[in-house]
């Protein structure tokens, strides 16, 4: 993907708008996967039209699944059943998506054919042994590049058996990969986590008719059942909403309404942390969409103060830390982040990228292996590098709204993987984000 730079200027006034952010990326991935493995035709509404999720849909189409794009944000998936996938006849490109690659490991480990998973330069640096090693304990054979990174060669035709796995890391992707492999395994597959992570896979399996036992920190299922087609309503992505939540909080006089945002309790740690810092965020019209809790969020400007981020919220906000760094850099006092070492192995080293960029803008940040201490204060203008990380790019764009002068954000092209239309929606809310340059 070509480099893309943005120019951002301070907000010209309060942000006042009603916004609908795109569909949840995590739910969209899982909806296409399970619909493809189900029997019958499933309709998905609210599907995220992003690079990552489209890559997942293309992969299943390569394996013989009929997928119709009947309207923007809508897919009809003609499922082929658990055993109906066809050999793709070449490498499968996951693009920038670690979610796609890790979850597909679980699905493809149960197939009769060999497959190869690759991705872009960023994905090709990400650790995969956290998934391939426990899958090997289930009977799978998966080769990685030196260092345990992609590309991955998954050998088909192996009989899988259930295991009880105590994961050393809190990762919904690891848990999901093992549960998806468990669909093809004899016996029971149990995953226990050191801290609870998001339960999208478990909830969606239930929606497709597969019996799953799950509670915070534990998921279990047995093989031998059938997935049945259903209708999936994808809620608005909380991670995408997070940038506007923080923007409205930081820009004086602002009030933004964010419609139908997914509020899965394993996803919304940022809400708890921002409220502890003094944010004014109100939930209205709570309801359910596709088995997920959703609500409208009303966010008003409020001064923030630094806190020590509770460790129990870290796993529930792992994708929101780049924008939390910005909130902390604008808060009064110090914010301490610990036990967030997973940020080092995301699309970039997000601790290093955010710390370097915010220091350029005048923030005082002390890095640690598992987090940082961020001293709040006024931000200046300057040029920062998102290092191809979509969430870092969008977080810096929000920093630009409250900086004292304009900033340039380099390497923003990957924003299209998770939030196509971010620039247009930001401009519509009153943010001065300009791209391409």
C-alpha positions in Angstrom: 0.0 0.0 0.0 1.4 3.5 -0.9 2.4 5.9 1.8 -0.2 8.5 2.7 0.4 11.6 4.9 -2.2 13.8 6.6 -2.1 17.4 7.6 -4.1 18.3 10.8 -4.9 21.7 12.2 -6.3 22.6 15.6 -10.1 22.4 15.8 -11.7 25.7 14.8 -14.4 25.4 17.5 -16.5 22.9 19.4 -17.3 19.5 17.8 -21.1 19.2 17.6 -22.6 16.4 15.5 -24.4 13.0 15.4 -22.1 10.3 14.0 -22.5 6.7 12.9 -19.1 5.0 12.8 -18.5 1.9 10.7 -19.4 -1.6 11.8 -17.3 -3.5 14.3 -14.2 -5.1 12.7 -14.0 -8.0 15.1 -17.6 -8.9 14.7 -17.4 -8.5 10.9 -14.5 -10.9 10.6 -16.2 -13.6 12.7 -19.6 -13.2 11.0 -18.0 -13.9 7.6 -16.0 -16.9 8.9 -18.9 -18.6 10.7 -21.4 -17.8 8.0 -19.0 -19.5 5.5 -18.9 -22.6 7.7 -22.6 -22.7 8.3 -25.2 -24.6 6.4 -27.5 -22.2 4.5 -27.4 -18.5 3.5 -26.7 -15.9 6.2 -27.3 -12.2 5.8 -24.8 -9.8 7.5 -25.8 -6.2 8.0 -23.4 -3.5 9.1 -20.4 -5.3 7.7 -17.3 -3.2 7.9 -16.1 -2.2 4.4 -12.5 -2.1 5.4 -9.4 -3.7 4.0 -9.0 -6.2 6.7 -12.6 -7.6 6.6 -12.7 -7.6 2.8 -9.5 -9.7 2.9 -11.3 -12.3 5.1 -14.2 -12.4 2.7 -11.9 -12.8 -0.3 -10.1 -15.7 1.4 -13.4 -17.6 1.9 -14.4 -16.8 -1.6 -11.1 -18.4 -2.8 -12.2 -21.5 -0.9 -15.5 -21.8 -2.7 -17.9 -19.8 -0.5 -20.4 -17.7 -2.4 -20.4 -14.2 -1.0 -22.7 -11.5 -2.4 -22.2 -7.8 -1.7 -25.8 -6.8 -2.1 -25.3 -3.2 -0.8 -22.6 -1.2 1.0 -22.2 -2.8 4.5 -24.3 -5.9 3.6 -23.2 -9.4 2.6 -25.2 -12.6 1.8 -22.9 -15.6 2.6 -23.8 -19.0 1.1 -22.3 -21.3 3.7 -20.7 -24.6 2.6 -20.7 -26.3 6.0 -17.8 -27.3 8.2 -16.4 -29.7 5.6 -17.3 -27.9 2.4 -14.3 -25.6 1.9 -12.2 -26.2 -1.2 -8.4 -26.0 -1.6 -7.6 -22.4 -2.6 -4.8 -23.3 -5.0 -2.3 -20.7 -3.8 -1.4 -18.5 -0.9 -4.1 -16.6 1.0 -3.5 -12.9 1.7 -4.6 -11.7 5.1 -3.4 -8.1 4.3 -2.8 -6.3 7.6 -5.1 -8.4 9.7 -3.7 -10.4 12.6 -7.3 -11.3 13.6 -7.9 -13.0 10.2 -4.6 -14.8 10.2 -4.8 -16.2 13.7 -8.5 -17.2 13.5 -7.9 -18.8 10.1 -5.2 -20.9 11.7 -7.9 -22.6 13.8 -10.3 -23.1 10.9 -7.7 -24.3 8.4 -6.0 -26.7 10.8 -9.2 -28.8 10.6 -9.3 -29.0 6.8 -8.3 -31.9 4.5 -6.1 -29.7 2.3 -2.9 -27.7 2.8 -3.0 -23.9 2.9 -0.6 -21.0 3.1 -1.4 -17.7 4.9 0.6 -14.5 4.3 0.1 -10.8 4.7 1.7 -7.4 4.3 5.0 -6.2 5.7 3.6 -5.3 9.1 1.7 -8.6 9.6 4.7 -10.5 8.5 6.5 -9.4 11.6 3.8 -10.4 14.1 4.2 -13.4 16.5 2.2 -16.5 15.5 3.6 -19.2 17.8 1.2 -18.1 20.5 -1.4 -19.7 18.2 0.5 -22.4 16.3 2.0 -24.0 19.4 -1.3 -24.7 21.2 -2.8 -25.8 17.9 0.0 -28.3 17.6 -1.1 -29.7 20.9 -4.4 -30.4 19.3 -2.8 -32.3 16.5 -2.2 -29.6 13.9 1.0 -29.1 11.9 1.8 -25.5 11.1 5.1 -24.2 9.8 6.2 -20.6 10.4 9.0 -18.5 9.1 12.1 -18.3 11.3 11.2 -16.5 14.5 7.6 -17.8 14.5 6.3 -15.2 12.1 4.3 -15.5 8.8 4.0 -16.8 6.2 2.3 -19.9 7.8 2.0 -23.3 6.0 -0.9 -25.2 7.5 -0.8 -28.9 6.7 -4.2 -30.4 6.2 -5.5 -33.9 6.8 -4.6 -34.1 10.5 -7.0 -35.4 13.1 -7.6 -32.8 15.8 -8.4 -33.5 19.4 -9.7 -31.2 22.2 -7.3 -29.9 24.8 -7.6 -27.9 28.1 -5.3 -24.9 27.5 -4.2 -22.4 30.1 -3.2 -19.5 28.0 -0.2 -17.5 29.3 -1.4 -14.3 27.6 -4.8 -12.6 27.6 -5.6 -12.8 23.9 -9.1 -13.1 22.3 -7.3 -14.1 19.0 -5.6 -17.1 20.7 -8.7 -18.2 22.4 -10.8 -17.8 19.2 -8.3 -19.8 17.1 -8.4 -22.7 19.6 -12.2 -22.7 19.8 -12.6 -22.6 16.0 -10.2 -25.6 15.8 -12.3 -27.2 18.4 -15.2 -27.3 16.0 -13.2 -29.9 14.1 -11.8 -31.7 17.1 -12.8 -34.8 18.9 -13.8 -34.2 22.6 -13.8 -30.9 24.5 -11.7 -27.8 23.9 -11.3 -25.6 26.9 -9.4 -22.3 27.0 -8.6 -20.5 30.3 -7.2 -17.0 30.3 -5.1 -15.1 32.8 -7.6 -12.2 32.4 -10.9 -12.1 30.6 -10.8 -11.1 26.9 -13.6 -10.2 24.5 -16.1 -13.0 23.9 -17.2 -12.2 20.3 -16.4 -15.7 19.0 -18.3 -17.4 21.8 -21.4 -15.2 21.4 -21.4 -15.6 17.6 -21.0 -19.4 17.8 -24.1 -19.5 20.0 -26.0 -17.3 17.4 -25.1 -19.8 14.7 -26.4 -22.7 16.9 -23.2 -24.2 18.3 -23.4 -25.0 22.0 -20.6 -23.1 23.9 -20.0 -22.7 27.6 -18.4 -19.4 28.4 -17.8 -17.0 31.2 -15.2 -14.3 31.8 -11.8 -15.9 31.4 -13.0 -19.3 30.2 -14.5 -20.8 27.0 -15.3 -24.4 26.2 -17.0 -26.4 23.4 -17.1 -29.9 22.0 -16.9 -30.9 18.3 -19.6 -32.8 16.4 -22.2 -30.1 16.0 -23.5 -28.0 13.1 -23.4 -24.3 12.4 -26.7 -23.0 11.0 -27.2 -19.9 8.9 -28.6 -16.8 10.6 -29.0 -13.0 10.3 -26.2 -11.0 11.9 -26.5 -7.3 12.8 -23.0 -5.8 13.3 -22.9 -3.0 15.9 -20.9 0.1 15.3 -17.2 -0.4 16.2 -16.3 0.8 19.7 -12.6 1.1 18.7 -13.6 3.5 15.9 -15.9 5.4 18.2 -13.1 5.8 20.7 -11.3 8.5 18.6 -14.4 10.7 18.6 -15.1 10.0 22.3 -11.7 11.4 23.2 -12.0 14.2 20.6 -15.2 15.5 22.1 -13.8 15.1 25.6 -10.7 17.2 24.8 -12.1 20.0 22.5 -13.7 22.7 24.7 -17.5 23.1 24.3 -18.0 19.9 22.3 -20.9 17.5 22.3 -21.0 14.5 20.0 -23.6 11.8 19.8 -22.4 8.4 18.5 -25.1 6.1 17.4 -25.5 2.3 18.1 -22.0 1.7 19.4 -21.2 -1.8 20.5 -20.7 -2.1 24.2 -19.5 -5.6 24.7 -18.3 -5.6 28.3 -15.0 -7.2 27.3 -14.3 -4.3 24.9 -15.2 -1.1 26.8 -12.4 -0.7 29.3 -11.6 2.7 27.8 -15.0 4.0 29.0 -14.2 3.0 32.6 -10.8 4.6 32.4 -11.9 7.8 30.8 -14.7 8.2 33.3 -12.2 7.7 36.1 -10.1 10.5 34.5 -13.2 12.8 34.6 -14.8 12.3 31.2 -18.5 13.0 30.7 -19.9 10.1 28.7 -23.5 9.1 28.9 -25.2 5.9 27.5 -28.7 6.3 26.0 -31.2 3.9 24.4 -29.5 0.6 25.4 -30.5 -2.3 23.3 -29.2 -5.4 21.5 -27.9 -5.9 18.0 -26.8 -9.3 16.7 -26.6 -10.6 20.3 -24.3 -7.7 21.3 -25.2 -4.9 23.7 -25.3 -1.4 22.0 -26.2 2.1 23.0 -26.0 5.7 21.8 -23.1 7.6 23.5 -23.4 11.3 24.3 -20.0 12.8 25.0 -19.4 16.3 26.3 -16.1 18.1 26.9 -14.7 17.6 30.3 -11.2 18.3 31.9 -9.3 15.1 32.5 -6.8 14.2 35.3 -4.2 11.5 35.2 -4.7 8.1 36.9 -3.0 4.8 37.3 -4.8 2.6 34.7 -6.3 -0.4 36.6 -4.7 -3.6 35.4 -8.0 -5.3 35.2 -9.1 -2.9 32.3 -6.0 -3.5 30.1 -7.2 -6.5 28.2 -10.6 -4.8 27.7 -9.1 -1.8 26.0 -6.0 -3.2 24.2 -7.0 -1.6 20.9 -7.7 1.7 22.4 -4.4 2.5 24.0 -3.1 4.8 21.2 -6.0 7.2 21.8 -5.7 6.8 25.6 -2.1 8.0 25.2 -3.4 11.2 23.6 -6.0 11.7 26.3 -3.3 11.2 29.0 -1.0 13.6 27.2 -3.8 16.3 27.6 -4.8 15.4 31.1 -3.7 17.2 34.3 -1.0 15.2 36.1 0.5 11.8 35.3 -1.1 8.7 33.9 0.6 5.3 34.5 0.1 2.3 32.2 1.3 -1.1 33.2 1.0 -4.7 32.1 0.2 -3.7 28.5 3.2 -5.4 26.9 0.9 -6.8 24.2 1.1 -3.3 22.7 4.6 -4.0 21.6 3.5 -6.7 19.1 0.4 -5.1 17.5 0.5 -3.6 14.0 3.4 -1.6 15.3 5.1 -1.3 18.6 2.4 1.0 19.8 4.1 2.1 23.0 7.2 3.2 21.0 5.3 4.8 18.2 2.9 6.8 20.4 5.6 7.8 22.8 7.9 9.0 20.0 5.2 11.0 18.3 3.8 12.6 21.4 7.3 13.6 22.5 7.7 15.4 19.2 4.6 17.3 20.1 6.0 18.3 23.5 4.6 15.6 25.8 6.7 14.1 28.6 6.6 10.3 28.4 8.7 7.7 30.2 8.5 4.3 28.5 8.6 1.0 30.3 8.7 -2.5 28.7 5.0 -3.0 29.6 3.7 0.5 29.4 4.5 4.2 30.1 4.1 7.1 32.4 2.6 10.1 30.6 2.7 13.6 32.0 -0.1 15.8 30.8 0.5 19.2 29.3 -0.1 21.4 26.2 0.8 19.8 22.8 2.7 21.7 20.1 2.7 21.2 16.4 5.2 19.1 14.4 5.6 16.0 12.2 4.9 12.5 13.6 5.2 9.1 12.0 2.3 6.6 12.4 4.6 3.8 11.1 1.8 2.4 9.0 -0.4 1.7 12.1 -4.0 2.7 11.5 -4.9 3.3 15.2 -1.8 5.4 15.8 -2.5 7.5 12.8 -6.1 8.3 13.9 -4.9 8.9 17.5 -2.4 11.5 16.2 -5.2 13.1 14.2 -7.1 13.7 17.4 -4.0 15.1 19.0 -3.8 17.6 16.1 -7.3 18.9 17.1 -5.9 20.2 20.4 -2.3 21.0 19.5 -1.3 24.7 19.5 -0.3 24.5 15.8 -0.7 22.1 12.9 0.8 18.7 12.7 1.7 16.3 9.8 1.1 12.6 10.3 3.2 10.4 8.0 2.3 6.9 6.8 -1.5 6.8 7.3 -2.6 4.6 4.4 -3.5 1.6 6.6 -6.4 3.5 8.2 -8.5 2.1 5.4 -8.0 -1.4 6.9 -10.3 -0.6 9.9 -11.9 2.8 9.3 -12.6 3.8 5.7 -14.1 7.2 5.6 -12.4 8.4 8.8 -11.2 11.6 7.3 -14.6 12.5 5.9 -16.4 11.7 9.2 -13.8 13.6 11.2 -14.3 16.6 8.9 -18.0 16.3 9.3 -17.7 16.5 13.1 -15.6 19.7 12.9 -12.1 18.2 13.0 -9.5 19.7 10.6 -8.0 16.5 9.2 -6.7 16.7 5.7 -5.5 13.9 3.5 -4.1 12.8 1.2 -1.2 15.1 0.9 
